[in-house]
Amino acid sequence: MTYLQFKLRQLLQRMWFLPAAFSLLAVLTVAIAYILARYAPDELPFVLPSNAVQTILEILASSLLTVAVFALSTVVGAFSAASSATTPRAVPLIAGDMRAQTSISVFIGAFLYSIVGIIGLSAGLYNDTGRVFLFVMTLGVLVLVVASLIRWIGHISVIGRVGHTIGVVEEATRKSLKTMSEHPLFDCGRLDGEAQGQPLSAERPGYVQLCDAKALQKLAEEHDLRISVLGRPGTYATPVRPLLTVEGTFDEDLGKALLACFVLGEQRAYDSDPRFGFIVLGEIADKAMSAGINDPGTAIIVIDTVTRLLLEWHDERKCGENDRVLVAPLVPRDVLVDFYRPLARDGAGIIEVVSRVLKSLETVAATKPTFAAAAREMAKDVVARAEAAMTAESDLGDLRVVAGWVGERD
């Protein structure tokens, strides 16, 4: 993903962008009706009195303002519910939900369309032909509003719920995994062993949100460099932890240009960071087991979700076109620790959760050779924590049964 694509994607996810775009479109629609009227025949089969169109526009204007405010308040309530019931890290995904944004944008855009149309009619800008065009466009807007309202009614029944939030995070993580499989190692070479060259660090701390490998490749070709990327998206960069190492000669300006290929932010982004998705899912499952919520069933649902995602994992082995840039693959153990360790720690005394965790790790170990050793190591840690936390002999007996595979091949 290039810097421009990353910024465009971030812009589209901003909650204000679609309403602003629809508002602009609404104003243009009214203007188009005025322009088309100038090229229409002077005499039409029928004409409309100005109050006929204005009445419809007034009804739309008075009702849509209330609908838009209600829709926005529903979304804000969904943010609060998702933050308290799951994790605040999932809120940006709900805010970027295109279905919710589209419906709200239609309501706001149609409201602005009605206001501008009323102003135009009151000012006498439309002749008989213009009123006909405006009437036809108003009917189209009315159909769009009704369709959006029906869609919104169906959407508010699920938005902000725990199940919906889990599904949204799962989809974001799946998209990140798909990006990783289509562009393994960001289309760069594979870094094995220690990185060579002079290190370069960011001037301020922050999470790496984007690594523009194409820009790094271009600079490396122009200045005969070889670059090893240490700061993949999701890495917390600091002035003492290098983002990359450079083999070759470069000056201060070129060093700044190389660092400019990385986008740092205060929070991690889902786009090219599948580990972040697993971390957020782990937080949801972990919170469900807290004393205040006490919902191990949700934790089990999340475990099943992560199992599906891990089975879709593709190893980063292919080397791409950016041959002067090297990137280290993700470490399997780190991926598993991100999700399973909080559950192993806080769910150690709940046999239902521990059992599902061990079954999940068994599935991953049996189907994904890359994760086999790490899954077995993680399972041993889960069993050790569970044996220390459980006191009922019946629970320990069930634990020994479900953990029978852990000791194999030792």
N, C-alpha and C positions, 0 to 999 in steps of 0.2 A: 504494500500500500504506500503510495507516495504522500508527500506532505499535503498537497492540494486535495487529494481524495480524502485524507484523514480529516482535514478541516471542514470539507463539504459534508462529510458524514456527521461530524459533530454539530454542524449548523442545522442539519435536517432533524436532529434529535432534540434541539432546543424547543421548549414548549411554546415559545412565542412565534416561531418561524412560520408554521402553517397558518395560524390565525392572521398574521401579517400578510402572507401571500394571498389568502382568500379575500382579505379586505381590499387589497390592491385589485384583485380580479373583479370584485364587486363594483368598484368605482369604474373600472374599464368597461364593464358590461353596460352600465348606464350611459357611458360616453359613446360606446359602439351603437347603441340604439339611436342616439341623437345623430350620429354620422350616417348611419344607414338610411335614416329618414330623408336625408338630402338627395339620395340617389333613387328613391322610390318614385313611382308615378304620382302625379299630382292628385289624381282621383282614384280612390279605392272603393271597392264594393260596399263598404260600410265604414263608419267612423265611430269613435268612442268619446264620450264626454270625459273631461279631465277628472271629474269626481269618481268615475268608475274605477280607474286605475289607482287613484289616490286612496280610495277607501281600502282597497286590498293592501296597499303599501303601509297604510297606517295600522292595520290589523297586524301585519307582519312585524312592524317596528315595535309596537307595544308588547307583543307576546314574546318575541325572540330575545329581547333584552332579559326578561325574566328567565327564559329557558337557558340562555348562555350563563347567567349567574348561577343558576341551579347546577348546571353541568360542571362548572368550575369548582363549586363547593363540594360536589361529589368526588371530583378528582383529588382535591385537597384532603378530604376525608379518607380516600383510598391510600394516599401517601402516609397519613398518620397510622392507619391500620396496618399497612405493610411494614412500617418501621417498627411498630410495637410488637406485632405478632411474629415477624420473621427477622429481618435485619435491615438497618438503614442503607446498606450497600445495594439492596435491591430496588430502592426507590428510583434511582435514575432510569432504570429499565421501564418502570411503570410510567414515569414522566415522558419517556420516549415512545410509548405505545402509540402507533400510528392510528389505530382505530379510534382511540379516545381523542387524539389530537384532530383527526379529520372531522369527527362529529362536532367538536367545539368550534373548529374553524368554520364549518358550514353555518352554524348558528350566528357567530359573530359577523361573518361575511355577509350573510343574508340580512342581518340587522343593519349593517352599514349600507348595503344596497338599497334598502327601503328608505333610509334617511336621505341618501343622496337623490333618490328618485323623487321623494316628496319635495325636496328643495328645488329640483329642476322643474317639476310641475307648477309649484307655487310661483316660481320666477317667470313662468311662461316661456320656457326654453323649447318646449315640444309643440309642434303643430299637430294636425290631425293624424298624419302619417306617423310621426314620432310616437304618439300615444299608442298606436296600434303595435308598433315594434316593442315598446316598453311593456305593453300588456302581455305579449307573447313571452317575452323574457321573464316577466314576473311569474307567469304560470310555470315556466321551467324551474325557476327558483323555488316555487312552492312545492313542486314535486320532489326536488332535491332535499328540501327541509323535512318533508314528511318521511322520506326514506331514511334520512340521517337520524331522525327522532326515533323511528322504530328500531334501527340498529343500535342506538344509544340505550334504549330501554333494555335490550338484551345484554348489552355490555356491562351496565352498571350492576347487574346481578352477580357478576363474578369478579370485577376489578377490585383489587385490594385484598381479596380472600387469600388464605394461605396456599390453597391448591393452585390458584391462578398465578401467584407469585413464584411458586416452585416451577410452574410451566414456563414462565417468562425467563427465569434464570437458566433453565435447561435449554431453551431455544437459543439464548445468547451464547451459552457455552458450546452448543452444537455448531453454531455458525463459526465460532472461533476455531473449533477443531477442523471444520471444513476448510477454512482458510489455511490452517497449518498443513493440511494434507495436500491442498492444491499448490501451495508455495512452501514446501519444506525448507527450513533454515533460511526463509525469506529469499529463496532462489540463490543462496550463496553456497560456498564450500563448507565442508564440515570441519570444525575445529576439534582435533583430538589432542589431548595433552595440554601442556601449559602454553599460554599465549606468548608470542615473542614480540619484541619491539618496545618502543617508548610509550608509557601509559599516558592517557589523557583523561582528565576527570571534569565533571560538571562544576561550574562555579557555585551553584546553589543546590541544596538537596531537593529531591523530588522523585516521584515514580516515573519510570520510563513508560510513556504511552505509545510511542511510535519510534521505529528505527527505519529510516528511509534508506534501504539498501541500494537502490538504484543511484541515489545521489552520492553515496559513499563510493560505489563502483566508478562513477564518472570522475570523481576527484582522484581516486586511486590510479585510474588510467592516465589522467592528465599529468600527474606528478610522479608517476612510477612508484607507487606505494603498495604495500600489502597490509591489510587491516584485519584485526581480530576483534570482533564485537563481544564484549563482556556484559553489556547491559541490554539484555533482551527486554521486550515489553513486560512490565511487572516488576522489574528490578528496582530496588530503592537505591538511587544514585546519590552519592555524597562527594564532597571535595576530596575525601581520602579513599574513595572506592572508584577505580577507573571505569569509564564507560567503554573504552576501547584501547587497544594498543596499536602502534603504527611502526611498521618497518620501512625505513626510508628517511629522506631528508625533508623536513617541513619547517616553516617559520610560524610565527605567532598568528598571523592572519589565516594561514591554511589550517592551523589547529582550531581556530574559532569556526571556520567553515565546516570542518569535520564534526565538531560538537553540535553545530546547527542542524545536522541531519537527525538529531534526536529531539523528540518533543517530551518535555518533562511536565508533570502536573502534580497537584496535591493529592490526587486519588488515582487508583489504578483504573484502567479501561478494559472493557471486555473484548474489544475488537481483535487483537492479536495476542491475547493473554488467556489461554484456556485455564491456567492454574487459578486465576482469579475467580472464574466461575465455580470451580470446585471448592474454593475457600468459602464463597458465599453460600453455597449449598450446605457446606459443613456447619456454618453459623446457624442456618435455619434449623438443621437437625439438632444441633447442640442446644439451641434455645428451646426447642420443643420439649427437651428432657429436663428443663429447669423446674425447680419446685413450684414456681409461680404458674407455669403452664401445664406441666405434667401430662404431656401428650406424646408418649413413645410411638404411637401409631404414625404420626407425622414423620418422626425420625426414620421409621422403617420405609415409608414412601420415598423419602429423599435418598436412602441407601439404594433402593431399587433404581431410582433415577440415575444415580452416579454409576451404578453397574452398567446400565445401558450406554451411558456416555463413554465409559472406559472401553467397552467392546467396540466402539466406533473409532478408537484411537488408531492413528496411522504413524508408524515410526518415521522419524526424520532422517532418511538415508540418502535421498536423491540430492545430487549437487546441481545447482542451477547455473544461470548465465553470468552471475556476478562472481567471476572466478578470482578476483583480487580481494574479496571479502570473505572472511571465515566466521562462522557462527557455531557455538557449541549447542548440541541438542539438549532438550529438557531431560533432567535426571528423573528416571521412573520413581525412585524412592521419594523425591521431593513432592511429586504429584500425589502419591498415596498418603504421605504424611499430612499434606494440606487438608485432606478431608477426613481420613480415618482416625488420626490421633486425638482430636477433640472428642470424638465419639468413644474411643477406647478409654479416655480419661474420665469423662463425665457420665458415661453409660455403663461403666464397668459392673455396677451392681444390678443391672436390669438384664435378665437372661434373654428376654425377647429381642432386645436391641443387639446384644452381643452375638446371639445366634445368627441374626441376619447379617451382621458385619462379617462374621467368619464365612458364611455362605457366599457373600459377595466377593470376598478375597479369594475364596476357593475357585469361583468362576473365572475371575480375572487371571489367577495363576495358571489355570488349565487352558485358557484360550489365548492368552497374550504372552508369548515367550519373553518379550522384553520386560514385562512386569513380574515374571514368575518369582525371581529371587526376592525382589522388594516386597511382593505380596506375602510371601512366606515369612519374611522377617517381621512385617507388620502384624501378621496373624499371631506370631509368637508373643509380641508385645501385648496384643489384645487379650490373649489367654492369660498371661502373667498378671495383668491388671485385674481381670475378672476373678481369678482365683484368690487374689488378695482382698477383693471387695465383697465377694459373696460369702454368706454364712450358712445358708440353707443347703443341706446335703443333696436335696432333690435338684436344686439349681446347678450345683457342682457336677452332679451326675449327667444332667443334660449338656452341660458345657463339655464334658469329656467326650460325649458322643459326637457333638457337632464339630469338635476340634480334633477329631481322629486323624484327619488328613495332614495336620500341621507337622506332625513328627515324621512324616514320610520323607524318604530320600535324604535324611540327615547323615 
